[in-house]
């Protein structure tokens, strides 16, 4: 079946819930068994069976199965947030003395986790430029165990050549992990390209309504036992209420992302034609240096991109631009129905194509012409005014 059809029908159990369209929220800590033999039978596979509330109720397990099917993986594990998923995946794969190769354009809190928590655990991290896939083979050490990708980058939107990353990792026996929150499996399925583990902040597009926190990791068969054991040992657990919201949001993932994509492309094309804008960083744009790579791997693009202003404008003018927008909220997340704007402050070890101040935009489900009118006014009031005073 095609993806939109799968989204409507996966993660359901019509027999168990007597034909209910939406599976109910099942909350539990204790699960009762008629006999010790029945308890032992459930204990043998806690991923599939009801055993104890920490390992999930029917609601949790239905979302796990939906995520596994949507990404085309062996199994899926849910976490309280996207960052929790990343931290536990890395924790399950790395030991003291190991080395991690991390893309330099990664989400800021993940960089902090590497430079603080992993370092304190005796794991070293090297950051590589997102465009340096051809050089990864030389960067892999004998103690390298994981290569972590995020494509596109969270603030500057460079793409990586995932096929080359996977090839370099496979040649050295290294595990590949990717954060695929921007595209979701609706627009890109990394496991089909040989990636071992794909992570998504389900708080974003999967939930889609900015009212639940969830992370998900979908793995191949090789990596599943490590993640399953580690998650159980650290007491990982998620709320069935949040899982219900994610299952509900998943039904409209396709139609929402198609609208986000169409609106974002219209707004991005308009922005790059404005004299106050130095560049728009969005791989779906024909002007993007990553456009050809995007067309090879992705079937669409989400609503998140960055607008860059001339360096002479300054950070204060960029912040004033974000403040003056009326239809764009100011918030650190994205993926919901509302449009958002936030200045993009980021740390980089390598040279970047970004030279001036950046504001990250999430294009929501409002009419794009209304968003363009709002952006046009803010550009004139804040960016053009700042340029006139340089």
Secondary structure, DSSP 8 states (H G I E B T S, - for coil): --HHHHHHHSS--TTTTTT-SS------S----SSHHHHHHHHTTTTTS---GGG--HHHHHHHHHHHHHHT-SEEEEESSHHHHHHHHHHHH--TT-EEEEETT--HHHHHIIIIIIHHTT-EEEEE-TT-GGGHHHH--TTEEEEEEESS-TTT-----HHHHHHHHHHHT-EEEEE-TTTHHHH--GGGGT-SEEEEETTTTTT-SS----EEEEE-HHHHHHHHHHHHHTT----HHHHHHHHHHHTTHHHHHHHHHHHHHHHHHHHHTSTTEEEEE-TTSTTSTTHHHHHHH-S---SEEEEEE-GGG-HHHHHHHHHH-SSSB--S---SSS-EEEE-----SS--S--S-EEEEE--SS-HHHHHHHHHHHIIIIIIHHHHT-
